[in-house]
Amino acid sequence: VEDVSDAVFTAGQTDTLKLLHPNGGNNIEAASSYQVSWTSTGFIQNVKLEFSADNGSNWSLIEASVPNNSYYTWTVPNNVSSQCLLRVSDVDNAATFDTSDSNFTIDPERTFTVTSPNGGETFYVGTVYNVTWTSQGDLSYVVVEYSTDNGVNWGRVQQGFIPNTGSTPWRVPDEVSSTCRVRVKYAYGDQNDISDSTFSIAAPPTITL
């Protein structure tokens, strides 16, 4: 006398999720791409990803359902905070989840804005002029350059890397042109800004008796 289960069932590992990155202590730049990663056991097909900027008091949805392939490329929001957490959970069983072990930080996006010369100005050869800019984020050293052919070729306003003080003097070179631009860029990355439009370098005025 015997009987068999009416349908198959699963016996094995308990479903678990373990968030690997970001798991606390990270510093991530706003508006950057960051690879979230996790591990899992059992038979979890899809996961939900959520983000908190206030230590878990409130959660915002990143993705309602993505394949459980252990990674996801996250476009980091512009929520500057040192109390950030991420949460990954099983779409089919919300009780199976994991959260960052401790807070991570979203830092301000690294940006430059050239404020002068920003287009339309005229500078005379040999005069000294202050190139100015603003920035946000951790941008310790910069390279300041100029172009007389609308950005095709660039030369240095100052040689080497200089501290990001927001201003540097420039002795205008003897390169007369009406298609000049200035560029400020991060010494160790791609962040930069260029004059919005062209300005002119002109020969100094003269008086002939």
NORGIDA-V275147 format. One record per residue. N is the residue number from 1. SS is DSSP state (H for helix, E for strand, L for the rest). PHI is phi in degrees with one decimal (NA if undefined). Layout:
{{N;SS;PHI} {N;SS;PHI}}
This chain:
{{1;L;NA} {2;L;-152.4} {3;L;-149.2} {4;L;-124.1} {5;L;-49.9} {6;L;-65.4} {7;L;-144.0} {8;L;-70.7} {9;L;-134.0} {10;L;-107.5} {11;L;-127.4} {12;L;167.9} {13;L;-67.0} {14;L;-71.1} {15;L;-66.4} {16;E;-140.3} {17;E;-130.4} {18;E;-134.9} {19;E;-75.5} {20;E;-101.1} {21;E;-143.2} {22;L;-83.1} {23;L;-119.0} {24;L;119.6} {25;L;85.7} {26;L;-75.8} {27;E;-117.3} {28;E;-121.4} {29;E;-81.2} {30;L;-58.8} {31;L;71.0} {32;L;-90.6} {33;E;-99.4} {34;E;-130.8} {35;E;-91.3} {36;E;-74.5} {37;E;-139.5} {38;E;-155.9} {39;E;-120.4} {40;E;-148.8} {41;E;-128.3} {42;L;89.3} {43;L;-126.6} {44;L;-97.4} {45;L;-89.1} {46;E;-136.6} {47;E;-126.9} {48;E;-106.9} {49;E;-119.5} {50;E;-134.5} {51;E;-134.3} {52;E;-129.1} {53;L;-105.6} {54;L;-132.2} {55;L;61.9} {56;L;93.2} {57;L;-68.0} {58;L;-135.0} {59;L;-125.0} {60;E;-117.4} {61;E;-78.1} {62;E;-93.4} {63;E;-145.2} {64;E;-73.3} {65;E;-161.3} {66;E;-132.3} {67;E;-56.9} {68;L;-79.3} {69;L;-108.3} {70;L;79.3} {71;E;-154.6} {72;E;-155.5} {73;E;-86.2} {74;E;-103.5} {75;E;-84.0} {76;L;-67.1} {77;L;-73.6} {78;L;-88.6} {79;L;-104.2} {80;L;-67.6} {81;E;-165.0} {82;E;-105.6} {83;E;-120.8} {84;E;-90.5} {85;E;-138.9} {86;E;-123.3} {87;E;-134.5} {88;E;-119.9} {89;E;-141.4} {90;E;-72.1} {91;L;-59.6} {92;L;-88.6} {93;E;-152.1} {94;E;-61.2} {95;E;-72.8} {96;E;-98.2} {97;E;-155.9} {98;E;-148.2} {99;E;-123.1} {100;L;-47.9} {101;L;-62.7} {102;L;-151.6} {103;L;-67.0} {104;E;-119.8} {105;E;-117.5} {106;E;-102.4} {107;E;-89.1} {108;L;-57.9} {109;L;-61.2} {110;L;-81.1} {111;E;-141.0} {112;E;-120.0} {113;E;-137.7} {114;E;-70.0} {115;E;-103.6} {116;E;-164.6} {117;L;-78.1} {118;L;-120.6} {119;L;124.9} {120;L;93.4} {121;L;-78.2} {122;E;-127.8} {123;E;-121.4} {124;E;-96.7} {125;L;-52.7} {126;L;90.7} {127;L;-80.3} {128;E;-105.8} {129;E;-131.8} {130;E;-90.4} {131;E;-78.8} {132;E;-128.0} {133;E;-157.6} {134;E;-118.6} {135;E;-153.4} {136;E;-139.6} {137;L;90.8} {138;L;-83.0} {139;L;-131.0} {140;L;-75.0} {141;E;-128.5} {142;E;-133.0} {143;E;-117.9} {144;E;-113.7} {145;E;-130.3} {146;E;-135.7} {147;E;-133.2} {148;L;-108.4} {149;L;-128.9} {150;L;61.0} {151;L;93.5} {152;L;-72.3} {153;L;-127.4} {154;L;-130.5} {155;E;-121.0} {156;E;-87.7} {157;L;-70.8} {158;L;-127.7} {159;L;-75.6} {160;L;75.5} {161;L;-82.7} {162;E;-126.5} {163;E;-60.7} {164;L;-80.7} {165;L;-96.6} {166;L;90.0} {167;E;-162.5} {168;E;-151.7} {169;E;-72.9} {170;E;-134.7} {171;E;-83.9} {172;L;-63.6} {173;L;-75.2} {174;L;-84.0} {175;L;-136.7} {176;L;-64.5} {177;E;-165.3} {178;E;-108.4} {179;E;-124.8} {180;E;-96.4} {181;E;-144.1} {182;E;-118.4} {183;E;-129.8} {184;E;-115.7} {185;E;-139.2} {186;E;-68.2} {187;L;-66.6} {188;L;-120.9} {189;L;-163.0} {190;L;-95.1} {191;L;-63.8} {192;E;-161.9} {193;E;-146.2} {194;E;-124.0} {195;L;-46.5} {196;L;-61.0} {197;L;-146.8} {198;L;-76.7} {199;E;-126.9} {200;E;-119.3} {201;E;-109.9} {202;E;-125.2} {203;L;-64.7} {204;L;-63.0} {205;L;-64.9} {206;L;-129.3} {207;L;-122.9} {208;L;-117.3} {209;L;-78.6}}
